[in-house]
Amino acid sequence: MNKLALSLLCFILGITLIILGSRREDSVVGVSDVVGTSIANTWDGKSRQPRHIWYYVGGGALILTGVLMALRKPAP
């Protein structure tokens, strides 16, 4: 698989993860996840994140990886 196709695949998968995270955040499951995480963080003081936050982080990492792969010059 050439470099451009792989970087485009990473970019598209990253956008897909961000869209899925946004849809999860707006759903009933996402709202209950935020409320449950907030209650648990208040209860014991640990730092927890709702699952859609990890979708955003993964999507951003994949987009960044795809862009860096596309812009990287081949070794001479």
Secondary structure by P-SEA (a helix, b strand, c coil): ccaaaaaaaaaaaaaaaaaaaaaaaacaaaaaaaaaaaaaaaaccbbbbcaaaaaaaaaaaaaaaaaaaaaccccc
